[in-house]
Amino acid sequence: MVAPPLISAGECIATLGKIGYTKVRQKGSHVRLECEGRAPLTVPMHDELDRGTLRIILRTAGLSVDDFMKLLA
């Protein structure tokens, strides 16, 4: 199993935007993303997301770490 990369919340949100997620609201340091046909996501606005947090975000989005890495590049 490949470990998720250490990235910022901004990079994560931009990468998820490539598959259709859009920012619908922000409350404090958490951004809510939605995409037609996929589960909504909440991303904490941290300079560096914990690997476990990113893994949960990817699982909810229905992406594998490998698929996410391809989108990130």
Secondary structure, DSSP 8 states (H G I E B T S, - for coil): --------HHHHHHHHHTTT-EEEEEETTEEEEE-TTS--EEEE--SS--HHHHHHHHHHHT--HHHHHHHH-
